[in-house]
Amino acid sequence: MRGIAKQSQRGPTTGRIERPAVKEIVPNSVGTIGRFEEIAHPVKFLASPLADYIDGADLRVDGRYVTSINH
């Protein structure tokens, strides 16, 4: 992403890199690129005793990149 920002003469700050990258590469309605912890938190929850009663559910952790799931 820094290469994209450099080529298009955008500054090196995260916001200046992230906003155009989201718009051009991974468009989603959240408007940001997922952070490691945003993936890790649901994984941690599903691996914990708090999720013992969950069975057979689809859990999307994609910043609403996919708008629907067809079964």
C-alpha positions, 0 to 999 in steps of 0.5 A: 500500500505504501507503494501505491501511495508513493506512486500516486503521490499520496502522503505516507500516513495510514489514513492517506494510504488506507482510504484509497486502498479500500476504495480501489482494492478492497471496497467495503462498507466499513471503509477500513482494512481489517486489523489483526485484532479484528480477526483475532477477537472473534477467533478468541471468542469462538475458541473460548467457553463463551461459545460452547453452545454455538453450533453450525453458524456462519460468522463473517469477519470481513468488514461487510465485504461480502454482502450475503451468504448463499447456502 
